[in-house]
Amino acid sequence: MHHDDSRSETVTLRIHRFAPRPQRDRDRARGGSPFARKSSPFGDSGSRSARRTRGKQWVQDYQLEVRPDDTLLDCLLTIKREVDPTLAFRYSCGHGMCGSDAVAVNGTPTLLCKAKVRDWIQQLPGAAHDDEGFRRTGDVDDEAQPGTPKHPVDAPSGGTIELAPLPGFPVQRDLIADIDSMLEQITRLKPYLIADGTLATTVDGKVDVFEYLQKPEQLAQYETLTTCITCGVCEGACPVYAGGEAFIGPAALINQARFVNDSRDMATAQRLEAIDSADGIQACQSVRACSRECPVGIDVGEEIWQLIAKVKEREV
């Protein structure tokens, strides 16, 4: 069906905002409380709670004229440039490559630059909408009780889209989440190829540049995992990680799966040992919510399940 992308309608963006409280010098000098719960070896909820910033929280509505194919990033840029320059959000490439603009849209973690208005608009009760999700102006209320006169739909807008910071992370300002804990967890697990330290040479003593050649089937085992953009969507969707429990998180596990499945890496045993802990892969409840909204199409839950199987094989 052909859609008229030039058509526009008023849509309400309901944004959860946050302004941090100015930090006093003595708070900065003192640091975290000595009585705070100790963090796990992977960072997890203990350190995340310690970094949580205090401040003012409120919900603010913005009404915009938008088209069905506009992205939510387009909408926020319009607000920032034309309505409210104080609104804070993060983005970089704007094309789903950098992963920096992950937020919760209607409670679901996703990327602003890939989320289109037509896919996320929440219809207002009692309003008639077309195939694009927009309210049909001039329609009548078909929900009226028998015997009562029908009246034109008078909904004030085409619908509402709710935006909030990415779940599971401390909020820095408005829609900007502090993802340092995720990056620290990935870094702890050595996110790089580990060889045996021996430089291969040819028979004439030269460096063997073909040492790490792979067959196509070997590359296929991990190639999809190299497309991870570390956006944090899987972490925000995970009920364990976003719920504040001590858990290394699906992003770090996917990073490890990339190297465990790489025939050139020589540290598979050490990698499986590192994630086989109460705060590591044992904390995964296999809900597979992490797979639902991955912007690059990685089946995160399946990859983690394969890791679990490898850990169990190692224990036999």
C-alpha positions as CSV (number, residue, x, y, z in Angstrom):
1,M,0.0,0.0,0.0
2,H,1.3,3.4,-0.9
3,H,1.6,5.9,2.0
4,D,1.5,9.7,1.6
5,D,4.7,10.5,3.4
6,S,4.1,14.3,2.9
7,R,1.0,14.2,5.1
8,S,1.6,15.5,8.7
9,E,-0.3,15.6,11.9
10,T,0.2,16.8,15.4
11,V,1.8,14.2,17.7
12,T,2.6,14.5,21.3
13,L,6.1,13.5,22.5
14,R,5.9,12.8,26.2
15,I,9.5,12.9,27.4
16,H,10.8,11.9,30.9
17,R,13.3,14.6,31.8
18,F,16.0,14.8,34.4
19,A,18.2,17.7,35.6
20,P,21.1,16.7,38.0
21,R,21.5,18.5,41.2
22,P,24.7,20.6,41.4
23,Q,27.3,18.6,43.1
24,R,29.0,20.2,46.1
25,D,32.7,20.2,46.4
26,R,32.6,18.1,49.6
27,D,30.5,15.4,47.8
28,R,33.1,15.2,45.1
29,A,35.9,14.9,47.5
30,R,34.2,12.3,49.7
31,G,33.3,9.9,46.9
32,G,31.0,7.0,47.5
33,S,29.8,5.8,50.9
34,P,32.1,3.3,52.7
35,F,28.9,1.5,53.7
36,A,27.6,1.0,50.1
37,R,27.1,-2.6,48.9
38,K,30.2,-4.0,47.4
39,S,30.1,-4.5,43.6
40,S,30.6,-7.8,41.8
41,P,33.7,-8.5,39.8
42,F,31.8,-7.3,36.7
43,G,30.8,-3.9,38.0
44,D,27.0,-4.6,38.0
45,S,24.3,-3.0,40.2
46,G,26.5,-2.1,43.1
47,S,28.6,0.3,41.1
48,R,25.7,1.5,39.1
49,S,23.8,2.5,42.2
50,A,26.8,4.3,43.6
51,R,27.0,6.5,40.5
52,R,23.3,7.3,40.3
53,T,22.9,11.1,40.2
54,R,20.4,13.0,42.3
55,G,18.3,15.6,40.7
56,K,14.9,16.8,39.6
57,Q,12.6,14.5,37.5
58,W,9.6,15.5,35.6
59,V,7.6,14.6,32.4
60,Q,7.2,17.2,29.7
61,D,4.9,17.1,26.6
62,Y,5.9,18.6,23.3
63,Q,3.4,18.8,20.4
64,L,4.9,18.6,16.9
65,E,3.7,18.4,13.3
66,V,5.3,15.2,12.0
67,R,5.1,12.9,9.1
68,P,4.7,9.1,9.5
69,D,8.2,8.4,8.2
70,D,9.9,10.9,10.4
71,T,12.3,9.3,12.9
72,L,12.1,10.1,16.6
73,L,15.6,11.5,16.3
74,D,14.1,14.0,13.7
75,C,11.4,14.9,16.2
76,L,13.9,15.5,19.0
77,L,16.2,17.6,16.7
78,T,13.2,19.8,15.8
79,I,12.4,20.3,19.5
80,K,16.0,21.1,20.3
81,R,16.3,23.6,17.4
82,E,12.9,25.3,17.4
83,V,11.1,24.7,20.7
84,D,13.4,23.9,23.7
85,P,17.2,24.1,23.5
86,T,17.5,22.7,27.0
87,L,16.4,19.2,26.0
88,A,19.3,16.8,26.2
89,F,19.8,13.6,24.2
90,R,22.7,11.8,22.6
91,Y,23.3,10.9,19.0
92,S,26.1,10.8,16.5
93,C,25.8,9.2,13.1
94,G,22.0,9.2,12.9
95,H,22.0,6.1,10.8
96,G,22.0,3.2,13.2
97,M,25.7,2.6,13.0
98,C,27.1,4.1,16.2
99,G,24.4,3.0,18.8
100,S,24.7,6.2,20.8
101,D,21.0,7.2,20.7
102,A,19.5,4.3,22.5
103,V,16.5,5.2,24.7
104,A,13.2,3.6,25.8
105,V,10.3,4.3,23.5
106,N,6.9,3.4,25.0
107,G,8.9,1.4,27.5
108,T,10.9,-0.6,24.8
109,P,14.6,0.0,24.3
110,T,15.5,1.0,20.8
111,L,17.5,3.5,18.7
112,L,16.0,7.0,18.1
113,C,17.4,7.1,14.5
114,K,15.7,3.9,13.5
115,A,12.4,4.4,15.2
116,K,9.8,5.9,12.9
117,V,6.7,7.8,14.1
118,R,4.3,5.4,12.3
119,D,5.7,2.4,14.3
120,W,5.6,3.9,17.7
121,I,2.6,6.2,17.9
122,Q,0.2,5.2,20.7
123,Q,-3.4,5.8,19.5
124,L,-5.7,7.8,21.7
125,P,-8.8,6.0,23.1
126,G,-11.9,6.8,21.1
127,A,-10.1,8.2,18.1
128,A,-10.2,6.7,14.6
129,H,-6.8,6.2,13.0
130,D,-5.7,5.3,9.5
131,D,-3.1,2.7,8.4
132,E,-0.3,5.0,9.3
133,G,-1.4,5.4,12.9
134,F,-2.6,9.0,12.4
135,R,-6.1,10.2,13.6
136,R,-8.6,10.6,10.7
137,T,-9.9,14.1,11.1
138,G,-13.6,14.7,10.6
139,D,-14.5,11.1,11.5
140,V,-17.2,10.3,14.0
141,D,-17.1,8.3,17.2
142,D,-18.1,4.8,16.3
143,E,-17.9,3.7,20.0
144,A,-20.9,5.7,21.1
145,Q,-23.6,3.7,22.9
146,P,-26.7,2.7,21.0
147,G,-29.3,5.5,21.2
148,T,-26.9,8.3,21.7
149,P,-26.0,10.8,19.0
150,K,-22.6,10.3,17.3
151,H,-20.3,13.2,17.5
152,P,-17.0,14.2,15.7
153,V,-13.8,12.9,17.2
154,D,-12.2,15.8,19.1
155,A,-8.9,14.2,20.1
156,P,-6.3,17.0,20.5
157,S,-3.6,15.1,18.6
158,G,-2.8,12.2,16.4
159,G,-1.4,10.2,19.4
160,T,1.4,10.1,21.9
161,I,4.9,8.7,21.9
162,E,6.7,8.3,25.3
163,L,10.4,8.6,25.6
164,A,12.6,7.8,28.6
165,P,16.2,7.1,29.3
166,L,17.6,3.6,28.6
167,P,16.6,1.3,31.5
168,G,19.3,-0.2,33.7
169,F,21.7,2.7,33.6
170,P,22.2,5.9,35.7
171,V,20.7,9.0,34.0
172,Q,23.1,11.9,33.4
173,R,20.5,14.3,32.0
174,D,17.1,13.9,30.3
175,L,17.5,11.0,27.8
176,I,21.2,10.6,28.2
177,A,22.2,7.5,30.1
178,D,25.6,6.7,31.6
179,I,26.7,3.5,29.8
180,D,30.2,3.5,31.4
181,S,29.3,0.4,33.4
182,M,28.6,-1.6,30.3
183,L,31.8,-0.5,28.6
184,E,33.8,-1.4,31.8
185,Q,32.3,-4.9,31.9
186,I,33.3,-5.4,28.2
187,T,36.8,-4.1,28.9
188,R,37.3,-6.5,31.8
189,L,36.8,-9.5,29.6
190,K,39.6,-8.5,27.2
191,P,37.7,-7.6,24.0
192,Y,40.5,-8.3,21.6
193,L,42.1,-11.3,19.9
194,I,44.5,-13.3,22.1
195,A,47.1,-15.3,20.3
196,D,49.7,-17.6,21.7
197,G,52.5,-15.0,21.4
198,T,54.5,-16.9,18.9
199,L,55.2,-15.1,15.6
200,A,54.8,-17.5,12.7
201,T,57.5,-17.3,10.1
202,T,58.1,-18.9,6.7
203,V,60.9,-21.3,5.9
204,D,63.1,-18.4,4.9
205,G,62.6,-16.6,8.2
206,K,60.1,-14.0,7.0
207,V,56.9,-13.1,8.9
208,D,54.1,-15.5,7.7
209,V,51.4,-13.0,6.7
210,F,49.0,-15.9,6.0
211,E,49.1,-17.2,9.6
212,Y,45.6,-16.1,10.4
213,L,43.8,-17.0,7.2
214,Q,40.4,-18.5,7.8
215,K,38.0,-20.6,5.8
216,P,34.6,-19.0,4.9
217,E,32.8,-21.3,7.3
218,Q,35.2,-20.3,10.2
219,L,34.4,-16.6,9.5
220,A,30.7,-17.3,9.4
221,Q,30.8,-18.6,13.0
222,Y,31.4,-15.2,14.4
223,E,31.0,-12.6,11.7
224,T,27.4,-11.6,12.7
225,L,28.7,-10.9,16.2
226,T,31.2,-8.3,14.9
227,T,28.2,-6.1,13.9
228,C,27.4,-5.3,17.5
229,I,27.4,-1.6,18.0
230,T,27.4,-1.6,21.8
231,C,24.2,0.5,22.0
232,G,23.0,-1.1,25.2
233,V,19.5,-1.9,23.9
234,C,19.9,-5.6,24.9
235,E,21.0,-4.5,28.4
236,G,18.0,-2.2,28.7
237,A,15.7,-5.0,27.6
238,C,17.2,-7.6,30.0
239,P,15.0,-8.0,33.1
240,V,18.0,-9.1,35.1
241,Y,20.4,-6.3,34.1
242,A,17.8,-3.5,33.9
243,G,16.3,-4.8,37.1
244,G,19.5,-3.9,39.0
245,E,20.7,-7.3,39.8
246,A,24.4,-8.2,39.7
247,F,24.9,-9.4,36.2
248,I,27.7,-8.9,33.6
249,G,25.0,-8.2,31.0
250,P,24.2,-9.5,27.5
251,A,26.5,-6.9,25.7
252,A,29.6,-8.2,27.4
253,L,28.6,-11.8,26.8
254,I,28.0,-11.2,23.1
255,N,31.5,-9.6,22.9
256,Q,32.9,-12.7,24.5
257,A,31.0,-15.0,22.1
258,R,32.6,-13.2,19.2
259,F,36.1,-14.4,20.4
260,V,35.0,-17.8,21.7
261,N,33.7,-18.5,18.2
262,D,36.8,-17.2,16.5
263,S,39.2,-20.0,15.4
264,R,42.2,-17.6,15.7
265,D,41.7,-16.9,19.4
266,M,43.7,-19.0,21.8
267,A,42.0,-18.0,25.0
268,T,38.7,-19.9,24.8
269,A,39.2,-21.7,28.1
270,Q,40.1,-18.6,30.0
271,R,37.1,-16.7,28.5
272,L,34.7,-19.4,29.5
273,E,36.2,-19.5,33.0
274,A,35.8,-15.7,33.3
275,I,32.1,-15.7,32.6
276,D,31.2,-18.9,34.5
277,S,30.3,-17.2,37.8
278,A,27.2,-16.2,39.8
279,D,27.4,-12.7,38.4
280,G,28.3,-13.9,34.9
281,I,26.5,-16.3,32.7
282,Q,24.9,-18.1,35.6
283,A,22.7,-15.0,36.3
284,C,21.2,-15.2,32.8
285,Q,17.6,-16.4,33.1
286,S,17.2,-17.2,29.3
287,V,14.2,-14.9,28.9
288,R,15.6,-13.8,25.5
289,A,14.2,-10.3,25.8
290,C,17.7,-9.2,24.7
291,S,17.0,-10.5,21.2
292,R,13.8,-8.6,20.5
293,E,15.0,-5.1,19.6
294,C,18.7,-5.6,18.6
295,P,19.1,-3.0,15.9
296,V,21.6,-5.1,13.9
297,G,19.6,-8.3,14.1
298,I,21.8,-10.4,16.4
299,D,19.9,-13.2,18.2
300,V,21.4,-12.3,21.5
301,G,19.5,-14.8,23.5
302,E,20.5,-17.7,21.2
303,E,24.2,-16.7,21.3
304,I,24.2,-16.6,25.1
305,W,22.5,-20.0,25.1
306,Q,25.3,-21.3,23.0
307,L,27.8,-19.9,25.5
308,I,26.0,-21.6,28.3
309,A,26.2,-24.9,26.4
310,K,30.0,-24.4,25.9
311,V,30.4,-23.7,29.6
312,K,28.5,-26.9,30.5
313,E,30.6,-28.9,28.0
314,R,33.7,-27.6,29.7
315,E,32.5,-28.8,33.1
316,V,32.0,-32.4,31.9
